[in-house]
Amino acid sequence: MGLIRPIAVVILLVVLAAGGFAPGSSALDPDPQQDQRGNATPVLMGKNVAEAGVGQEATGPKARLLSPSVNWVLELDDSIERRLQLDMYQSNDVIFGKGKILAEGIEQNVSASGTTLGDKLHLDVLSDDLSLFRLTLTQNGKSIYGDYHIYSTRFLPQKGIAMGKIGRLSDQNGPISPAS
């Protein structure tokens, strides 16, 4: 009987040292991002700030580049002249919207999404026929200009130049008119 007690103590110490109660961790070296039950450790009063960097909110509000809803009209010039009209919205640095594109007398619906950084705009416009217009634009007041690449299922990739303006949403429920 005297030998059973020391053996039980040694087994208990081995089990505790090997992390038998928390799989994947050691009782002597716990994961700093989890408690002993494997639950994520909450960020409390700066005690684990090093792990809290991801997902923290910005310290100040971001400036809005555009008003909440605006109309963009762009002339796209590559091997074909196109006119793009978009109703755009912005939330922080994300821009998105929908509209129409007119090329060679054919009008298609498009959707758009992108980002802003300072006066730079990165915008992807996707048409109904799955042509992707990837625009890199600069905003100067209400003017926007830059270049773009077109990727399509119908033709080889192309480059072009974009120029246009940003204005208020207006009564443009009908078809868009060709450039004048």
Beta strands, then each sheet from edge to edge (+ up, - down):
strand 1: 69-77
strand 2: 81-91
strand 3: 94-103
strand 4: 106-117
strand 5: 120-127
strand 6: 132-140
strand 7: 143-151
strand 8: 158-168
sheet 1: 1+ 2- 3+ 4- 5+ 6- 7+ 8- 1+
end
